[in-house]
Amino acid sequence: MEIRKVQITGGSSFVVSLPKEWARAMNIRKNDPLLVRVQPDGTLLVTPRVSRASEPTVKSIDVDKIGDPKFFLRTLIGAYITGHTVIRITSRSRLAPAFRNMVNEFTQMTIGQEIVDETESSLTLKDLLNPAEMPFESSIRRMYLIVKSMYRDGMTALQNGDMELTKDIVRRDREVDRLHWLIARQFHLLLKEIGLMERMKVSLKVAFEFYIVSRILERVGDHGERIARYIPTLIESRPDERLAQDLKSTNEMAMEILDSAMKALFSGNVLEANGVIEALGTLEERADGISDRALQKKGAIALSIGYIVESVRRAGEYGADIAENVINHAIDEA
């Protein structure tokens, strides 16, 4: 860290010289434009290359060192989320079919990843999506609409005995994951490329808030998938109408809480966010009542009811988590 004195030129301009080592490393030349941003804490951020995007980052993965195809898939996801624009996969010999299958699965699980080069022993993936084309808010709204449909259709499947609908709900969870990974990727890119904030018209603080909400919605989606996996057991046991109706009404209450939380998020309404947290107690009481009744059932039926109602409860609790984030953000901004 260096201390530099402020000079005054022309009687009114305040001037601070740039560190020579930094200027050379950034290839700064005379008359080059620099972007100067005032940060919320009062500091200044000086950024070179105002209009140019950062250089592509390449991640090389040697499958011979990994061995396990499932671990290889997790590595691909990690490289994607952390913002690498090119992923090169290599092997000393012919690339095994198991690894090629994982690459194909990976391109279906993520947004923007495509195979651009392929040989017997290597594959190259490139990100073809401009991150500025997918605003955080649009992705969050889409995530929520998918999640909400999962819970609504779960109760519809239970009432109508629709096994095929439960399978479709499970498939929808993958789309929620894809959007969450995209938001995580964009957030990591913002940390690496400050100029991206300008193109996406979002501050780092707001981006972090959306990233946190996307993690919450991804978990809500996981619980929606779990509900869909346990509903077939109840369908086969032909549950009484009262139980199905109680599950549906409790589910609707959880979705109302989540819906209010999302409205508070987009409007910044602190009072609505506080109302979400206050409403959670009623949901928990109703969920406890269904859980107690589940104990009167036997075996797999009791287990299925317990898991379903617990996931419904968790959806409401995650709504309260979003509301708390809204309040915290609002208080910090006040």
N, C-alpha and C positions, 0 to 999 in steps of 0.2 A: 504494500500500500504506500502511495506517495501523497505528500501534502503539496499542493500547488497554490500559489498566491494569485488572486484575481487582479488583473490589470485593467485599466480604463483607457480606451483609445477614442479619439475624436471627441472627448469630453463627455460622452454619454454611453458608449458601448462597453459592456463588461466582457472581458476576454480571459479564458483559461487555456493554456497550451495543452495539446494532446501528448501523451507519453510517446516518445519516438519509437520505442520497441513495438508498441501496439500498432501504431500507424503503419510501420513497415510490415508487420505480420498480416495486417488487413489489406495491404497493398493500397493504402490511401495516397492519392496524388493531389497536387494543387488543383483547387476548384472542384474537387469531388464533393457531391452532396452527402451530408450525414443527417440521419433522422434523430431529432432530439425530442424525447418524450418526458413530460413531467409525471412522476409516479405519485400514487395516493399518499405516500409518506413524505413527499416533498423532495425526494431525490430526483436526479436527472438520469435518464437512460440514453446513451449515445450509441446509435446503431449504424454500421456501414451498409452499403448496398441497399439503398432505399427501395428501388423498384425491382431488384432481381431476387428471384427465389433462391433458397439455399441449394447447395450442390446435392445431387442424389447420394444417399447413403446406401452402401452395399453390405449385406450380411451374408457371409459364406458359412454353409453348414456341411460338414463332412459326415455323411451317414455312417461311415465305417466306425467313427468314434462314438456314435450314439447307440447303434445296434437295435434298440427297441422301437418299433414303428409308432407306438403310442406316445413314447417320450419325444420322438421326432415330430409328431403332430403338435405337441405342447410347445416345442421349440419354435415351430413355424408361427404359432399363434403369438408367442412372446415377441418374435421379430416383427410381426405385423403391428402389434399394439404399441411397441416402443418406437415406431415410426420409420422403419427402414423402407426405402422406396424400391430397392432391388434385393431379391433373395436368391442366392446361387447355391444349388444343392449338388454335391459332387460325391462320387464314389470311385475307388481305384479300379473296380471292375464294373460289370453291367449293373445298373441300378435295379434292385430287386422289385418285383411287382408289388410287394406290400408297401414299400415306400412310395412308389408311383401312385398307388391307390390313395395313400394318405395325402399326397399333394393334390389329387383331384378332389378329395373330400374337403381339404382346406380351402380351395378356390370356391367351393360351393358354400362354405361356412362364413366366408368373409366378403366384404364389399370392395370391389376395385382390383382384386388380385387376379392376374391372368398369366398363363404360361406364354412367354415370348420367344423362348429358345429351348431346344431339346435335342439331346444326343443319347446314345446308349448308356452313358455313364454320368450324365448331368442334366439338370433342369434349371432354367432361369425364370423366376417370377418377377413381374413388375407391377407396381401400383399404378393403375391408369385413371384413378379418381383424383380430381382436383379437390382437396379438402375444403376449399372455400365454397364449393358448389353444394355442400350439405350442411346448412346451418344447424347449430346445436339444438335450437328450439324445435325445428322441424323433426329432427330425429327423436327427441324426447316425446313430442306429441304422438308420433307414430308408435313408439314403444308403448305408451300408455293405452292407446286405442287397441292395440293387439292384446295387451294384458287384460284389459277390461272385457274384451270379447271372449277370452279364454275362460274367465270366471263365469260370465253369463251363460256361455254355451255348456259349461260343465253342469250347471244346474238344469239346463234344458235337456241334456243327455240323460240325467238322472230321472227326470219326470217322464220323459218319453221312451226310456229304455233304449237309447240310441248308442250302440257300441261304436259305430263308425265315427260318430262325432267326437268321441273321446280320443280316437286315434288322430284325428285332425288337430285337436287341441295340443296334443303332445308335439306334433310337427311345428306348430306355431311358435313354440318356445325357442326353436332354433333361430327364427327371425328376430326375436327379442335379443338373443345372444349376439347376433350379427350387428345389430344396431348399437348395443352396448360396447362391443369391441371397436366399432368405428368411432364412437365418441371418445373412448379411451385413447385410441390412436391419435385423433385430432388434438386431444389435450396434450399428449406427449410431444406432438409436432409443434404446438404453441410454445412449449418450454424450450425447444431447440431453435425455433425460427421466430424471433420476435415480430418480424415483419408480417407474419401470417395473421396476427391480431388485427392489423389494419385491413387486410383483405377480407377477413371474416366478420369485421365490424363487431368485435367482442373483446372485452377486457379479460385478463388472465383470471381475475377474481370471479367473474360471472361464468367463465368457462369451467372453473373448478367446481362451482355450485352445480352446474349441469352434469358434470362428471359424477359427482356424488349422487345426484338424483338418478342418473342412469344405472349406477350400481344398485340402488335401492329397487328400481323397477325390474332390473334383471332378477333379483331375488324374489320379487313378487311373482314374476313369470315362472320361476322354478317351483313355487308353491302351487301355481295354477296347473302346472304339469303334474305335480304330485296328486292333486285332486282328481285329474283326469285318469290317472293310473289306478286309483282306488275305487272310482265310481262303478266300474264293471262288476266288482264284487257285490255292491249293493243292488245293482240291477238284477243280478242272478238270484239274489235272496228275496227279491220283490219286497222292498221296504214299505212300511205302512205310509199312507198318504200324509199323515201328520208330521212324521219325521222328515220326509222329503220337503214339505212346505216350510218347516222350521229351518232346515238347512238353507233353502232358497232365500227366505226373508233375512236370515243372518248374513248370508252372502251379499244380499242387496245393501244391507247396512254397511258392510265393510267397503263395498264399492262406492257408496255415497261418501264415506270418510275419505277414501282415496281420491275421489273426484273433487271434493272440496279442497283437498290438499294441493292438487294440481292447479286448480283455479287460483288458489292463493299464491302459488309459485309464479304463475304468469302475470298476475296482477300486482303482486307484492302486498296484498291485503293482509296485514298483521292480525286484524280482528277475526277474519275468516280462518286464518291459520290457528289462532288460539281456540276457536270453536271446534276445529278438528280434534285437537288434543282433549278437549273437554268431552267430546262425544265418544271417546274410546272406551270409557268405563262401562257404558251401556252395552256396547258390543261384547266386551269381555264377560259380562254377566250372562248374556244370552249364550255365548259359546260355552261357558262353564255348565250351563243347564243342559245343553246337548251332550256334553262330555259325560255328565253324570248319568244320563239316560243310556249312553253307549255302554256303560259298565254293566247294564242289565242284559245286554246281548251276549252272544257266545262267539268265541274264537275270532275268525277272520272278519266277521261282520262288525264286531265291537272295535277291532283294530282299524278297519276301514273308516268307520264313522269318526273315530278319534283322530285319525290323520287328516281327514277332510276338514273337520271343524277347526283343528289346530291351524291348518293352512289358511283357512278363511280368517281366523283371528290374526295371524301373522300379516295378512294383507292389510288389515286395518291398522295394525301397529306400525307397519312400514309407512302408511299414510301419515301417521303422527310424526314419524321421523322426518318426512319431507316438510311437514308443517314447522317443526322445530328449526330446520335449516332456513326456512323462509323468515322466521322471527329473528334468528341470529343474524342473518344477512341484513335485514331491515334495521336492526338496532345498530349494527356496525356502520351502516350508511347514514344514520340519523346524526 
